[in-house]
């Protein structure tokens, strides 16, 4: 997992790299959950984000190529997630 840090030394960006195996959506959800835990995100605010990650990684497995990258960017009051293949 790659990281970029903000001025405080705290990771602001995380990049999760996945292969195209059928279990990639599950591994992506677990990795995103671990990052959200590290960042102290509220458990109740995660469900929509995890659903989107699961759907986008599934689309990348079915229709895209490897590697699949999930990029998470932390900002005040939100987290931006990008999935590329």
HELIX and SHEET records of a PDB file:
HELIX    1   1 UNK A   24  UNK A   39  1                                  16    
HELIX    2   2 UNK A   43  UNK A   45  5                                   3    
HELIX    3   3 UNK A   47  UNK A   63  1                                  17    
SHEET    1   A 4 UNK A   2  UNK A   5  0                                        
SHEET    2   A 4 UNK A  11  UNK A  18 -1                                        
SHEET    3   A 4 UNK A  68  UNK A  75 -1                                        
SHEET    4   A 4 UNK A  78  UNK A  84 -1                                        
END                                                                             
